[in-house]
Amino acid sequence: MTAERLKEKYRSFLKDNLRKKVDFSQTDQFRAIPPPPVEKPPKANALTIDLTGPETGWPGLPAVDLKTAIARRVSRRRFSNKPLSLEELSFLLWATQGIRDNPRTARVFRTVPSAGCRHALETYLALFRVRGLEEGLYRYLPLSHQLVLEHTPEQLEDRVIEAALGQTFIGRTAVTFIWTTIPYRMEWRYGLASYKVIALDAGHICQNLYLACEAIGAGTCAVAAYDQNKADRLLRVDGTEEFVIYMAPVGRYS
Ligand SMILES: Cc1cc2nc3c(=O)[nH]c(=O)nc-3n(C[C@H](O)[C@H](O)[C@H](O)COP(=O)(O)O)c2cc1C
């Protein structure tokens, strides 16, 4: 394929012409197939950790106004060894994927928008330095506002760095957010018109993470350059029904 044809093909991903071609009467939603779970269920007997929720007012967090947080926002890539508190982590998870309303239905509103309220993303944490928690690979459970321990890989720091194509700052930090998508959650409603909106949704999440980090005196950097297979293997996701799409290390900056 010529460079021009390739450009045309891949640019079309950004356009909304597909909407006219998709037969929405063939989507699983239209065919009355029940929606997939809004959250990937945790494995039976997995260790779960309760997080502190917005009802507590997060008394240990500083009060930073939105204007200041927006003005401070920058991609930060140098982090200190200082840990985050569980309260800070709770706030960051709520800010990026927390439930706002309707916690038990097929349409669960969160702190970020999502096309059709489908929220086709899961949040994993490569957790290194958070007070009270062991190093390991965790996942956020928005419905119960908890963490679940997925597994405890050997040499987690090195493996995260390797998965991010050697970008060392991603593993030398307190915690690295790794977002996967479960595309069927979006495909159930939008069919082939799902993929652009999944990517847009990921952007909203990461922007909330930037602002929430700045609000607590921490920093982050969006990372979209990574080795797909290594990242998927690290998380033990299958690479088809669920795969990594975005990452962001979080820590106190030095
Ligand atoms: C979608 C996306 C992907 C990015 N991927 C990386 C990355 O892989 N590595 C990196 O160091 N920075 C990455 N960045 C950060 C950009 O380099 C950064 O946002 C840009 O240089 C502007 O700087 P600022 O965020 O401080 O304003 C990414 C940013 C976005 C939005």
The ligand as a MOL file (V3000), in Angstrom:
LIG
                    3D

  0  0  0     0  0            999 V3000
M  V30 BEGIN CTAB
M  V30 COUNTS 31 33 0 0 0
M  V30 BEGIN ATOM
M  V30 1 C -1.4530 10.3310 24.0700 0
M  V30 2 C -0.1370 10.7200 24.7030 0
M  V30 3 C 0.9180 9.8290 24.6590 0
M  V30 4 C 2.1280 10.1660 25.2820 0
M  V30 5 N 3.1250 9.2220 25.3200 0
M  V30 6 C 4.2750 9.5280 25.9630 0
M  V30 7 C 5.2910 8.5520 26.0890 0
M  V30 8 O 5.1610 7.4060 25.6740 0
M  V30 9 N 6.4300 8.9340 26.7320 0
M  V30 10 C 6.6100 10.1820 27.2540 0
M  V30 11 O 7.6710 10.4540 27.8360 0
M  V30 12 N 5.6480 11.1200 27.1510 0
M  V30 13 C 4.4910 10.8290 26.5270 0
M  V30 14 N 3.4840 11.7580 26.4680 0
M  V30 15 C 3.6480 13.0820 27.0980 0
M  V30 16 C 3.9140 14.1620 26.0500 0
M  V30 17 O 5.2490 14.0570 25.6070 0
M  V30 18 C 3.6460 15.5540 26.6700 0
M  V30 19 O 2.2770 15.6650 26.9840 0
M  V30 20 C 4.0330 16.6570 25.7030 0
M  V30 21 O 5.4100 16.7040 25.4870 0
M  V30 22 C 3.5670 18.0320 26.1930 0
M  V30 23 O 4.1290 18.3030 27.4610 0
M  V30 24 P 3.2000 18.6260 28.7190 0
M  V30 25 O 2.2970 17.4510 28.9600 0
M  V30 26 O 4.1610 18.8240 29.8570 0
M  V30 27 O 2.4180 19.8420 28.3960 0
M  V30 28 C 2.2860 11.4350 25.8840 0
M  V30 29 C 1.1890 12.3280 25.9160 0
M  V30 30 C -0.0090 11.9680 25.3640 0
M  V30 31 C -1.1750 12.9050 25.4750 0
M  V30 END ATOM
M  V30 BEGIN BOND
M  V30 1 1 1 2
M  V30 2 1 2 3
M  V30 3 2 2 30
M  V30 4 2 3 4
M  V30 5 1 4 5
M  V30 6 1 4 28
M  V30 7 2 5 6
M  V30 8 1 6 7
M  V30 9 1 6 13
M  V30 10 2 7 8
M  V30 11 1 7 9
M  V30 12 1 9 10
M  V30 13 2 10 11
M  V30 14 1 10 12
M  V30 15 2 12 13
M  V30 16 1 13 14
M  V30 17 1 14 15
M  V30 18 1 14 28
M  V30 19 1 15 16
M  V30 20 1 16 17
M  V30 21 1 16 18
M  V30 22 1 18 19
M  V30 23 1 18 20
M  V30 24 1 20 21
M  V30 25 1 20 22
M  V30 26 1 22 23
M  V30 27 1 23 24
M  V30 28 2 24 25
M  V30 29 1 24 26
M  V30 30 1 24 27
M  V30 31 2 28 29
M  V30 32 1 29 30
M  V30 33 1 30 31
M  V30 END BOND
M  V30 END CTAB
M  END
